[in-house]
Amino acid sequence: MCLSPYCAWQIEVTIHETKGKLGLEHAQNRTNRAVERTTPMALWTYTLVVVWFLKTVGTRSPHAIPALPWYRKQTPAFSDMLASLRRASWHERFLSLLPPAPRHHKSLDPLLNALAYAA
């Protein structure tokens, strides 16, 4: 168990990101059981996204952190991890519908990059 202020800050960031990006803040539950399951499920989803990102994409991939001319991130934020997961799942889904051709990959990538952060 970590008692340093840094660990406490990480817990706050996790809760904030879970509320903002995964919809924990606006959960609409009608039963006590649903209330008891909502927060653990959102935190579990957060954990799965982070683990998927670290195992699949990692921080060294060029798609891990968006390159912006006015801002250079050193580490990816949770929104970057979530966007990478969206991009990968959409890429796989859309490419399964198209005939196998390398030109489809190039034309699909800009659209998926834009959609990943817009969703």
N, C-alpha and C positions, 0 to 999 in steps of 0.2 A: 504494500500500500504506500502510495506516494503522498507525502504531506507538504510538499513544497508548493509555493504559490504558482509555479509553472504548471503543475498538474491540475490545480484548481482552475487555472485559466483554460487549459485544454478541455476540461469538462464543460465549462461555460460555452466555449466555441462549438463543441459537439452538439450541445442542446440548442444553441442558436441556429446552427446549420440544419439540424433536424427539423426544427420548427419552420424555418424559412424555405428550405429546398424540398423537403419531403412531406410537407403539409401537416405536421404534428400540431401546429398552432390552431388550425381550423378544423380539427376533427369533429365530426357530428355524430356522437354516439347516443343511443337511446337506452341501452341497458347497462347495468353495472359490469357485466362480463366484458362488454365491448370496451368500456373505459379501462378496465384492467389489462386488456390486450393491446390497446393502441400504442402506448408509449414503448413497451418492449419491442413491438414489431417495427416501429419506426427506427429505434436504435439498432435493431438487428439489421435492418435494411441499410442503414448508414455504414455499419461495420462491413457488410457484404460488398458494398460499393468500394470502400477503401481497400479491402483485401483483394478484390478483383483488379483494381487499378494497380496495386503494387505487384501483383503476380503477373499480370498480363501486359500492361503498358509500361509501368515503371516511370521513374522520373527522368530517364535519359532519352526517352523517345521524343522525336521532334513534334509529335502530336500531343504530347502530355501537357505542355504549357503553351498557350497561344502567344505568338510573337507579335507584340504591338510596338509600333515605332516610338511611342511616348512612354512606355512602361515595360521594364524587364523584370519578370517574376523569377525568383530563385527556386521556389518550391510551389507545387500546384495547390490550389485551394480545392475545397470539396466541390465547388461548382465546376472546376476543370475536370475533376474525376468523374462527376456525373455526366458532363458533356462528352467525355471520352467513351463512357459506357453507352450513352445514347447513340453516338456516332458509330460505334462498333456494331451494335445490334441492328441499327438501320442499314448499315453497309451490308451486313450479312443477309438481311431480309430482302433488300432491293436487288442485290446481285443474284439471288436465287431466282428472281423473276426474269432477269435479262439473259440473253444468250451469252456464252463465254467469249468475251472479246476485251482486249486490253483498253480499247478506247472508252468503254463504258466506265471503267474505274476512274479515269481521269476526268470525265465529264460529271461524274456523280460526287466526287470528293468535295468540290466547293459548295454544292447544295447541302450536303450532309454537315459540313463544318458550320454553315450558317444556321441550319436548323437545330443543331445540337445545343447551341447557347440560347436560342430563341424559345425553346420549349420550357 
